[in-house]
Amino acid sequence: MLSDALRFIRFSHTIFALPFALGSMAAASDGFPGWKLSTLILLAMIFARTAAMVFNRLADWEIDKRNPRTIARHKLLPKPAAFTLLALSTSAFVVTARFINPLCFWLSPVALAIAFLYSLTKRFTHWSHFFLGLALSVAPVGAWLAVRGHFDPPPLALALAVLLWVAGFDIIYATQDHEFDRAAGLHSLVVKLGIPRSLAVAGLLHWLMLTALAGFGWLAAMRRVYFGSLALIAAALIFEQRSARSLDVSGINRAFFQSNAFVSVIFVASVFLDVFLRRH
């Protein structure tokens, strides 16, 4: 049951957004904010993502039944259990935010609303990929607010980077559903522009993401280790783009996970190492 629930929410994909939250936390605290706050940030991330994914599965329940790629999703967890998991994870996120600080607590419903909104956008806009990016971009801002308790420019630049990155790789991922989405009357940039032009847009977004990452590095006073890591991130994004052009579903899935996991891990490792070397 637990393994099915983890597959239902694609728990392995937590590795995409979580490192950006942890990197933001490290930059905000100039190192490590302590085990208590770090644990609360980690739990808040897990609960928020779980709530968002369960909401997405429930919103797309009937659609997923008709899509050959997702036809087995609803079999992993009964619908009543999914509603229960949604209620528990949503409540747990708000309670965890309450233990972090008052600002995070009062903004927690806003964060959930942004995360939930994405699941509905494919019904009325071709820009749904950017709403997914917006949902995940909340993570680094939330982590910064957990440490500092107020807004600053660095996490906003990092949020922009995450938004552009996620929108780019979601466009690539959506190429797998091009025919189904068009037949079902669902909206995406791939349906609007076609696959070749959409992949070109995804590539542009990823280059803009690198610019935003450089902006975060400058605003957060990062040094050589961080800026050097941007070359590795660029290489991973190029690999993902080239894999996407093959239009092979298994190749896209493999490149999607491997490339984006690599980007996340390199980012958080470079931030922690850069901050550590700066302090020592």
C-alpha positions as CSV (number, residue, x, y, z in Angstrom):
1,M,0.0,0.0,0.0
2,L,2.8,2.4,0.9
3,S,4.7,1.7,-2.3
4,D,1.6,2.2,-4.4
5,A,0.9,5.5,-2.6
6,L,4.5,6.7,-3.3
7,R,4.1,5.7,-7.0
8,F,0.7,7.5,-7.0
9,I,2.4,10.8,-6.1
10,R,5.6,10.1,-8.0
11,F,7.6,10.6,-4.8
12,S,10.9,10.1,-6.6
13,H,10.3,13.4,-8.4
14,T,10.6,15.2,-5.1
15,I,14.3,15.4,-6.0
16,F,13.5,18.1,-8.6
17,A,12.2,20.9,-6.4
18,L,13.6,19.9,-3.0
19,P,17.3,20.7,-3.7
20,F,16.3,24.2,-4.8
21,A,14.6,24.8,-1.5
22,L,17.6,23.4,0.4
23,G,20.0,25.6,-1.6
24,S,17.9,28.6,-0.8
25,M,17.9,27.6,2.8
26,A,21.7,27.4,2.8
27,A,22.1,30.7,1.1
28,A,19.6,32.4,3.5
29,S,21.3,31.0,6.6
30,D,24.9,31.4,5.2
31,G,25.4,27.7,6.0
32,F,23.0,25.6,8.1
33,P,20.1,26.9,10.1
34,G,20.0,24.1,12.6
35,W,18.4,20.7,12.6
36,K,15.0,21.8,13.9
37,L,14.4,24.4,11.2
38,S,15.9,22.2,8.5
39,T,13.6,19.3,9.4
40,L,10.6,21.6,9.4
41,I,11.5,22.9,6.0
42,L,11.9,19.4,4.7
43,L,8.6,18.2,6.1
44,A,6.8,21.3,4.7
45,M,8.2,20.5,1.3
46,I,7.1,16.9,1.4
47,F,3.6,17.7,2.7
48,A,3.1,20.5,0.2
49,R,4.2,18.4,-2.8
50,T,2.2,15.4,-1.6
51,A,-0.9,17.6,-1.4
52,A,-0.3,19.1,-4.8
53,M,0.3,15.7,-6.5
54,V,-2.8,14.1,-4.9
55,F,-4.9,17.1,-5.9
56,N,-3.6,16.7,-9.5
57,R,-4.4,13.0,-9.5
58,L,-7.9,13.6,-8.3
59,A,-8.5,16.5,-10.7
60,D,-7.3,14.4,-13.7
61,W,-8.9,11.1,-12.5
62,E,-11.2,10.6,-15.5
63,I,-8.7,12.1,-18.0
64,D,-6.0,9.7,-16.8
65,K,-8.3,6.7,-17.4
66,R,-8.5,7.6,-21.1
67,N,-4.8,8.4,-21.6
68,P,-2.7,5.2,-22.6
69,R,0.3,6.7,-20.8
70,T,-1.5,7.2,-17.5
71,I,-4.3,4.6,-17.6
72,A,-3.0,2.7,-14.6
73,R,-2.6,5.6,-12.2
74,H,-6.1,5.4,-10.7
75,K,-5.5,1.8,-9.9
76,L,-2.7,2.5,-7.5
77,L,-4.9,4.1,-4.8
78,P,-8.7,4.0,-4.2
79,K,-10.4,7.4,-4.6
80,P,-11.5,7.6,-0.9
81,A,-7.9,6.9,0.2
82,A,-6.7,9.7,-2.2
83,F,-9.1,12.2,-0.6
84,T,-7.9,11.2,2.8
85,L,-4.3,11.6,1.8
86,L,-5.1,15.0,0.4
87,A,-6.7,16.1,3.6
88,L,-3.9,14.8,5.8
89,S,-1.1,16.2,3.7
90,T,-2.8,19.6,3.4
91,S,-3.4,19.9,7.1
92,A,0.1,18.7,7.9
93,F,1.7,21.3,5.6
94,V,-0.3,24.2,7.3
95,V,0.6,22.9,10.8
96,T,4.2,22.5,9.9
97,A,4.3,26.1,8.6
98,R,2.8,27.2,11.9
99,F,5.9,25.8,13.7
100,I,8.3,27.6,11.3
101,N,7.2,31.2,11.7
102,P,4.0,33.4,11.5
103,L,4.7,34.6,8.0
104,C,5.0,31.1,6.6
105,F,1.8,30.1,8.4
106,W,-0.2,32.9,6.9
107,L,1.2,32.3,3.5
108,S,0.7,28.6,3.6
109,P,-2.9,28.7,2.0
110,V,-1.5,30.9,-0.8
111,A,1.2,28.4,-1.5
112,L,-1.4,25.5,-1.6
113,A,-3.7,27.6,-3.8
114,I,-0.8,28.1,-6.3
115,A,0.1,24.5,-6.2
116,F,-3.5,23.3,-6.8
117,L,-4.2,25.8,-9.5
118,Y,-1.8,24.1,-12.0
119,S,-3.9,21.0,-12.1
120,L,-6.8,22.9,-13.6
121,T,-5.0,25.1,-16.1
122,K,-4.7,22.6,-18.9
123,R,-8.5,22.9,-19.3
124,F,-8.4,26.6,-20.3
125,T,-4.9,27.8,-21.2
126,H,-1.9,26.7,-23.3
127,W,0.4,28.2,-20.7
128,S,-0.2,25.4,-18.1
129,H,3.6,24.6,-18.1
130,F,4.3,28.0,-16.6
131,F,1.8,27.5,-13.9
132,L,3.5,24.2,-13.0
133,G,6.8,26.2,-12.9
134,L,5.1,28.8,-10.7
135,A,3.9,26.1,-8.3
136,L,7.4,24.6,-7.9
137,S,9.0,28.1,-7.7
138,V,7.3,28.6,-4.4
139,A,9.7,26.1,-2.8
140,P,12.9,28.3,-2.7
141,V,10.9,31.4,-1.7
142,G,9.3,29.4,1.2
143,A,12.6,28.1,2.4
144,W,14.1,31.6,2.4
145,L,11.2,33.0,4.3
146,A,11.5,30.1,6.8
147,V,15.1,31.2,7.6
148,R,14.9,35.0,7.2
149,G,11.2,35.7,7.9
150,H,11.1,38.3,5.1
151,F,11.4,38.7,1.3
152,D,14.7,39.4,-0.4
153,P,15.8,39.6,-4.0
154,P,17.9,36.3,-4.1
155,P,15.0,33.8,-3.7
156,L,13.0,35.7,-6.2
157,A,15.7,35.3,-8.8
158,L,15.9,31.6,-7.9
159,A,12.2,31.2,-8.1
160,L,12.3,32.7,-11.6
161,A,15.0,30.1,-12.5
162,V,12.9,27.3,-11.2
163,L,9.8,28.6,-13.1
164,L,11.7,28.7,-16.4
165,W,13.4,25.3,-15.8
166,V,10.2,23.5,-14.9
167,A,8.2,25.1,-17.7
168,G,10.9,24.0,-20.1
169,F,11.1,20.4,-19.0
170,D,7.3,20.1,-18.7
171,I,7.0,21.2,-22.4
172,I,9.4,18.4,-23.3
173,Y,7.4,15.9,-21.1
174,A,4.1,17.1,-22.8
175,T,5.3,16.0,-26.2
176,Q,4.4,12.4,-25.1
177,D,0.7,13.4,-24.8
178,H,0.5,15.6,-27.9
179,E,-2.0,13.5,-29.8
180,F,-4.1,12.6,-26.8
181,D,-4.3,16.2,-25.5
182,R,-5.3,17.5,-28.9
183,A,-8.0,14.8,-29.3
184,A,-9.3,15.4,-25.7
185,G,-9.5,19.1,-26.1
186,L,-6.8,19.8,-23.5
187,H,-4.5,22.7,-23.7
188,S,-0.7,22.8,-23.8
189,L,2.0,24.7,-25.7
190,V,2.7,21.5,-27.6
191,V,-0.9,21.4,-28.8
192,K,-0.8,25.1,-29.8
193,L,2.7,25.2,-31.5
194,G,3.4,21.6,-32.5
195,I,6.3,19.5,-31.2
196,P,9.3,21.1,-33.1
197,R,8.4,24.7,-32.2
198,S,7.6,23.7,-28.6
199,L,11.0,22.1,-28.2
200,A,12.6,25.3,-29.5
201,V,10.7,27.2,-26.8
202,A,11.8,24.7,-24.1
203,G,15.4,25.2,-25.2
204,L,15.1,29.0,-24.9
205,L,13.5,28.7,-21.5
206,H,16.4,26.6,-20.3
207,W,18.9,29.1,-21.5
208,L,17.0,31.9,-19.7
209,M,17.0,29.7,-16.6
210,L,20.8,29.7,-16.6
211,T,20.7,33.5,-16.7
212,A,18.4,33.5,-13.7
213,L,20.7,31.1,-11.9
214,A,23.6,33.4,-12.5
215,G,21.4,36.3,-11.2
216,F,20.7,34.4,-8.0
217,G,24.4,33.7,-7.6
218,W,25.3,37.4,-8.0
219,L,22.5,38.5,-5.6
220,A,23.4,35.8,-3.0
221,A,27.2,36.6,-3.2
222,M,28.1,33.1,-4.5
223,R,31.6,32.5,-5.8
224,R,33.7,30.3,-8.1
225,V,32.3,26.9,-7.1
226,Y,28.7,28.0,-7.7
227,F,29.3,29.8,-11.0
228,G,31.5,26.9,-12.2
229,S,28.6,24.5,-11.6
230,L,26.5,26.3,-14.2
231,A,28.5,24.8,-16.9
232,L,27.5,21.3,-15.7
233,I,23.9,22.3,-15.5
234,A,24.1,23.7,-19.0
235,A,25.5,20.3,-20.2
236,A,22.7,18.4,-18.6
237,L,20.0,20.6,-20.2
238,I,21.7,20.2,-23.6
239,F,21.6,16.4,-23.1
240,E,17.9,16.6,-22.2
241,Q,17.1,18.8,-25.3
242,R,18.9,16.4,-27.6
243,S,17.2,13.4,-26.1
244,A,13.8,15.0,-26.6
245,R,14.4,15.5,-30.3
246,S,14.5,11.8,-30.8
247,L,10.8,11.7,-29.8
248,D,11.4,8.2,-28.2
249,V,9.1,7.9,-25.2
250,S,11.5,5.8,-23.1
251,G,14.4,8.1,-24.1
252,I,12.4,11.2,-23.1
253,N,11.5,9.6,-19.7
254,R,15.0,8.6,-19.0
255,A,16.5,11.9,-20.0
256,F,13.7,13.8,-18.1
257,F,14.5,12.1,-14.8
258,Q,18.3,11.8,-15.1
259,S,19.0,15.3,-16.5
260,N,16.7,17.1,-14.1
261,A,17.8,15.1,-11.1
262,F,21.4,16.0,-12.1
263,V,20.6,19.7,-12.4
264,S,19.0,19.7,-8.9
265,V,21.8,17.8,-7.2
266,I,24.5,19.9,-8.8
267,F,22.7,23.1,-7.8
268,V,22.3,22.2,-4.1
269,A,25.8,20.7,-3.8
270,S,27.4,23.8,-5.4
271,V,25.5,26.2,-3.1
272,F,26.4,24.2,0.1
273,L,30.1,23.9,-1.0
274,D,30.3,27.5,-2.0
275,V,28.9,28.7,1.3
276,F,31.1,26.3,3.3
277,L,34.3,27.5,1.5
278,R,33.2,31.1,2.0
279,R,32.9,30.6,5.7
280,H,36.2,28.7,6.0
